[in-house]
């Protein structure tokens, strides 16, 4: 299953980000803590190469703690400031302001010494679709400022948001990149909901997810659906067992694997299977 998704509005968004990058000092990038490598847009590194960088490992409540700690260390070694956050509950939010002010301290003091009385911190927030940017902003500001939704692509235009008296944020729509060179990256993005489900074969995607979960998380599948299987069993057979266990039937009594696929994906994305990280730093080729 080779997944590619780059609708026209993403091209416009990238152009808008390029045009506005000179207005900000800091680029804050949200990544999904379950897939911190696959959800990090490689185009952002080029776009923000002369800016301070903060990576927010969002949805850390859905990921394995030890794995998130490994990813935090990995990105810090690459020169990023890294903060673990849960944008739904607000965990880690205050650290964002503190970190941004620390990064800007020298510049602020330099400008004030030249007579500038007020130096605002301006940041751009970026991330893939459905990574939780709008939820993060709403929790940060304390009121509904940005639109949120469970489908990718809800935020469609840029907007400046005042987070604190001296802290302004340029929100941008979620974007991917034109081509996923690694098939596994596209799959992981689809697993977590960053790719529009309407363009996907959900049965195939669910079997791919099962195949991935068999590597380290087979017990979570067994426990969630009260089924038994051997780890060498074919994923589509396991999907059938999930359908039977849930009582999903088509007319004629056959297991409704289409419904089982949707349930599996929804429950994985919602954390109902448990805390699952799908990639680790030591698995990277380089």
C-alpha positions in Angstrom: 0.0 0.0 0.0 1.8 3.1 -1.3 0.2 6.3 0.2 0.6 9.8 -1.2 -1.5 12.8 -0.3 -0.7 16.4 -1.2 -3.8 18.4 -2.1 -3.5 21.8 -3.7 -4.1 23.9 -0.6 -0.9 22.4 0.9 1.1 24.0 -2.0 -0.5 27.3 -1.2 0.3 26.9 2.5 3.9 26.2 1.9 4.2 29.3 -0.2 2.5 31.3 2.5 4.9 30.0 5.1 7.9 30.8 3.0 6.6 34.4 2.5 6.0 34.9 6.2 9.0 33.1 7.8 10.9 36.4 8.0 8.3 37.8 10.4 9.1 35.3 13.1 12.0 34.4 15.4 11.0 30.9 16.4 9.4 28.0 14.6 7.4 25.6 16.8 6.8 22.3 15.2 4.2 19.8 16.6 4.9 16.2 15.9 2.9 13.1 16.9 4.7 11.4 19.9 3.6 8.0 18.5 5.5 8.6 15.2 8.0 11.4 16.0 10.1 10.8 12.9 7.4 10.1 10.4 5.3 13.1 11.5 8.2 15.6 11.2 7.9 17.4 8.0 11.4 17.4 6.3 10.6 20.6 4.4 10.4 22.6 7.6 14.1 22.1 8.3 14.9 24.0 5.1 12.2 26.6 5.6 13.3 27.4 9.2 17.1 26.9 8.9 17.9 30.3 10.4 15.3 30.3 13.1 15.2 29.0 16.7 13.4 25.7 16.8 11.1 24.0 19.3 9.7 20.5 18.8 6.6 19.6 20.7 6.0 15.9 21.2 2.2 16.1 21.2 -0.2 13.3 22.2 2.5 11.9 24.5 -0.4 10.4 26.6 -0.9 8.0 23.6 2.7 7.0 23.3 5.0 4.8 25.4 6.8 6.9 28.0 10.3 5.3 27.5 10.0 5.8 23.8 9.0 9.4 24.0 12.0 10.0 26.3 14.3 8.4 23.7 12.9 10.7 21.0 13.3 13.8 23.2 17.0 12.9 23.6 17.3 12.2 19.9 16.0 15.6 18.8 17.9 17.5 21.6 21.1 15.9 20.2 20.2 17.4 16.9 20.0 20.9 18.4 16.3 21.3 18.9 14.5 22.4 22.1 12.1 19.6 22.9 9.0 19.5 25.1 6.6 16.7 25.7 3.0 17.9 25.7 -0.6 16.7 25.9 -2.6 19.5 24.2 -5.9 18.1 25.4 -5.0 18.3 29.1 -2.5 21.2 28.9 0.5 19.2 30.1 3.8 20.9 29.2 2.1 24.2 28.0 3.9 26.5 30.4 7.3 25.1 29.3 6.6 26.4 25.8 6.5 30.0 26.9 9.5 29.6 29.2 11.6 27.9 26.4 10.7 30.6 23.9 11.7 33.4 26.3 14.9 31.6 27.0 15.8 31.4 23.3 14.9 35.1 22.8 16.6 36.4 25.9 19.8 37.6 24.3 18.0 39.3 21.4 15.5 41.0 23.6 18.2 42.4 25.9 20.2 43.6 22.9 17.3 45.4 21.4 16.2 46.9 24.7 19.8 48.2 25.2 19.3 50.1 21.9 16.1 51.8 23.2 13.4 49.3 22.3 10.9 49.3 25.2 8.8 46.4 24.0 10.1 43.4 22.1 7.4 40.8 21.3 8.3 37.1 20.7 6.9 36.1 17.4 6.6 32.4 16.5 5.2 30.3 13.7 3.5 27.0 14.6 3.7 24.2 12.1 2.8 20.6 11.8 1.2 17.9 9.8 -2.6 17.6 9.5 -4.5 16.3 12.6 -1.4 16.6 14.8 -3.3 18.8 17.3 -2.2 22.3 16.5 -5.6 23.9 17.0 -6.2 22.0 20.2 -2.9 23.2 21.5 -3.6 26.8 20.6 -7.1 26.7 22.2 -5.7 25.2 25.4 -2.9 27.6 25.5 -5.0 30.7 25.0 -7.8 29.4 27.2 -10.6 30.0 24.7 -11.7 28.7 21.4 -9.5 30.6 18.9 -8.6 28.0 16.3 -10.9 25.6 14.6 -10.5 22.0 15.7 -11.7 18.7 14.2 -10.9 15.0 13.9 -10.2 15.2 10.2 -7.0 16.5 8.7 -7.1 20.0 7.1 -9.5 21.9 9.3 -7.3 25.0 9.6 -7.3 26.6 6.1 -5.7 30.0 6.5 -3.0 31.8 8.5 -4.0 33.7 11.6 -2.0 35.7 14.2 -2.9 34.7 17.8 -1.8 36.6 20.9 -0.9 34.0 23.5 0.6 36.3 26.1 1.2 40.1 26.2 4.7 39.6 24.6 4.1 36.3 22.8 2.4 36.2 19.3 1.9 33.0 17.3 1.3 32.7 13.6 -0.9 29.6 13.1 -0.7 27.8 9.8 -2.7 25.0 8.2 -1.3 21.5 8.6 0.8 20.3 5.6 2.6 17.2 4.5 5.3 17.1 1.8 4.9 16.2 -1.9 6.3 12.7 -1.8 6.8 10.1 0.9 10.0 8.4 -0.2 9.6 5.7 2.5 6.4 3.7 2.2 6.4 3.1 5.9 6.2 6.8 6.6 3.1 7.1 4.5 1.5 4.2 6.3 2.3 5.5 9.8 0.8 8.9 8.9 -2.3 7.2 7.7 -2.5 5.0 10.8 -2.6 8.1 13.0 -5.1 10.0 10.9 -2.8 12.6 9.2 -4.0 11.4 5.7 -7.6 11.8 4.7 -9.4 8.4 5.2 -11.5 9.1 2.1 -8.6 8.4 -0.2 -7.6 5.1 1.6 -8.6 1.5 1.4 -9.4 1.1 5.2 -9.4 -2.7 5.1 -5.9 -2.8 3.7 -4.8 0.0 6.0 -6.1 -1.9 9.0 -4.3 -5.1 8.0 -1.1 -3.1 7.6 -1.7 -1.7 11.1 -2.2 -5.2 12.5 1.0 -6.3 10.8 2.8 -3.5 12.5 1.3 -4.2 15.9 2.4 -7.8 15.7 6.0 -6.7 16.1 5.7 -5.4 19.6 2.1 -5.0 20.6 0.3 -8.3 19.9 -0.9 -8.6 23.5 -2.7 -5.3 23.2 -4.7 -6.6 20.3 -5.5 -9.8 22.1 -6.6 -8.0 25.3 -8.6 -5.3 23.6 -10.7 -7.6 21.4 -10.5 -10.8 23.5 -9.2 -12.9 20.7 -6.3 -15.3 20.4 -3.9 -15.8 17.6 -0.3 -16.7 16.8 2.0 -13.8 15.7 2.6 -15.6 12.4 -1.1 -15.5 11.6 -2.1 -13.5 8.6 -3.4 -10.0 9.5 -6.6 -10.4 7.5 -7.5 -13.4 9.6 -6.9 -11.4 12.7 -9.2 -8.7 11.3 -11.9 -11.3 10.8 -11.5 -12.5 14.4 -11.9 -8.9 15.6 -15.1 -8.6 13.5 -16.4 -11.9 15.0 -15.5 -10.9 18.5 -17.4 -7.6 18.2 -20.4 -9.3 16.5 -19.9 -7.4 13.2 -21.8 -9.3 10.5 -22.8 -8.7 7.0 -26.1 -10.0 5.5 -25.6 -13.7 5.2 -23.6 -13.9 8.4 -20.1 -13.3 7.1 -17.8 -11.2 9.3 -18.1 -7.5 8.5 -14.4 -6.7 8.1 -15.0 -3.3 6.7 -16.6 -2.2 10.0 -13.9 -4.0 12.0 -11.3 -2.1 10.1 -12.9 1.3 10.9 -13.2 0.3 14.6 -9.6 -0.8 14.8 -8.3 2.4 13.3 -10.6 4.6 15.4 -9.6 2.7 18.6 -5.9 2.9 17.8 -6.1 6.6 17.1 -8.0 7.2 20.3 -5.6 5.3 22.5 -8.1 2.5 23.4 -5.7 -0.2 22.6 -3.1 1.3 25.0 0.0 3.4 24.7 1.7 2.6 21.4 4.7 4.1 19.8 5.3 2.8 16.2 8.9 3.8 15.7 12.1 4.2 17.8 15.3 6.2 17.1 17.5 3.1 16.9 15.4 1.8 14.0 16.4 4.7 11.7 18.9 4.0 9.0 20.8 7.2 9.7 
